Amino acid sequence: MSKRKANNGWMARHVNDNYVRQSIADGYRSRAAYKIIELNKKDKLFKPGMTVVDLGAAPGGWSQVASDCVGENGRIIALDLLQMDSFAQVEFIQGDFREDEIFDKLMKTLNGSSVDLVISDMAPNITGQRVTDQPKSMYLVELALDFALQVLKSGGDFVTKAFEGAGMAEYRKLVQSNFVKMYNRKPGSSRAESRELFIVGKGRKA
């Protein structure tokens, strides 16, 4: 199959995707908004007045849902390599989370504030080659967890996108050792053919 035909096939699936259509109708910036909505219904992630850090935020679907949930007394710090238009309660940092300079900027923005929830939708550019894609994915989820363990208050929660494959068994054990409960989630809005899943850590241990 040619690259042109493959790309056209993806575009056709995207345009005809019910969640893409629904996101347009509902005013969400991406279909990913429904993933965090589903996770919130299951795991009660958001509360009014919370401080939330959103990693891999662009184009802003997760931050949009978080903003609606935490309300005007809440605070959201969003970070992404790509530009993202801002909206209420959201402070945006553009940069690569893997770089020390950007990490330090994020920590400076927090300024010692306790964080109630860290959510991460970070993912590498997928090539289709698991031998290279999976290590890149694991590196990002490990960075997200390391950050969460540094900033979450006792009892805080953590959510990250991951991809099933090498390293995930050990990663789940690490989450289990640092949180009261750990859940594997596959929202209905996540494409069935995708290896994508979400790891939820509830209740950061003191």
Buried (B, 14 or more C-beta within 10 A) or exposed (E): EEEEEEEEEEEEEEEEBEBBEBBEEEEBBBBBBBBBBBBBEEBEBBEEEBBBBBBBBBBBBBBBBBBBBBBEEBBBBBBBBEEBEEBEBBBBBBBEBEEEEBBEBBEEBBEEEEBBBBBBBBBBEBEEEBEEBBEBBBBBBBBBBEBBBEBBEEEBBBBBBBBEBEBBEEBBEBBEEBBEEBBEBBBEBBEEEEBBBBBBBBBBEE
